[in-house]
Amino acid sequence: MTSDSTNLRHVCGISGGKDSAALSIYMRDRVPNMEYFFCDTQKELPETYDFLARLEGYLGKPIARLNDERGFDHWLKVYGGYLPSSQMRWCTRQLKIKPFEKWVGDDNVISYVGIRADENRSGYVSTKPNIRAVFPFVEDGLIKEDIMRILEESGVGLPKYYEWRSRSGCYFCFYQRKIEWVGLRERHPDLYEKAMSYEKGSSEDASAFTWTQSESLAELAEPARVAEIRAKHEASASGAARMQANRRLVEVFAELGDSDGGERPCMQCHI
Ligand code: SF4
């Protein structure tokens, strides 16, 4: 795959996850004029920003940070205090897709998307006629093992949050599993507190909305509840570990995001 026109922009979105990072590494020498971008909600994990810096070092050029200058808190007010959810995912629209489409403008663009050949999912495909999505890993038959090898051989490795979380995205992302909320509280208690404060704000709106189903983050942080979540996770993790005796934890988490069978998160955030 090569760059084919001076008027055509080639862009590669980095989500902070492993697949898009591997794609940027894979494309670096194939498309030298590639523009890399990251839609920054400014609510990302510190590990994600560290990973981007590492990736920039390998790519030898900056990853453009795209954001909506009004930010999450502005949009939360616009949406009446309702926290985003899988049913009402305004965050992706306002903080990821719109900034990307603004950055592209009316230019003709080829957008490289890191869906793998062993996945059965579709990526973000813009409805704008000037943006054409391509899927190099699908075209070239690259699967998860290839992605892990690309990251390792480049020296970039995996984002550090894979030690405790299976996906990239905002620290309060509602796609997190319970054990990942426990991990957030342990690794980043300040961010957990901030996520909790959003719940308080929304309950004043009489909607009693919470980030995670059926309980508030205050309830989830109760010692008995944390112990219960841990026990449940350890039981399923030890089953997985028996099957994957030689895998490092960081790799197991990196894989969970692909195979946990839960609801599919937004591709714009998590590829
Ligand atoms: S990572 Fe989660 S909370 Fe953040 S924009 Fe994406 S879907 Fe929304």
Boltz pocket constraint, residues with backbone or C-beta under 6 A from the ligand:
constraints:
  - pocket:
      binder: B
      contacts: [[A, 41], [A, 84], [A, 89], [A, 91], [A, 92], [A, 95], [A, 96], [A, 168], [A, 169], [A, 170], [A, 172], [A, 173], [A, 174], [A, 175], [A, 266], [A, 269]]
      max_distance: 6.0
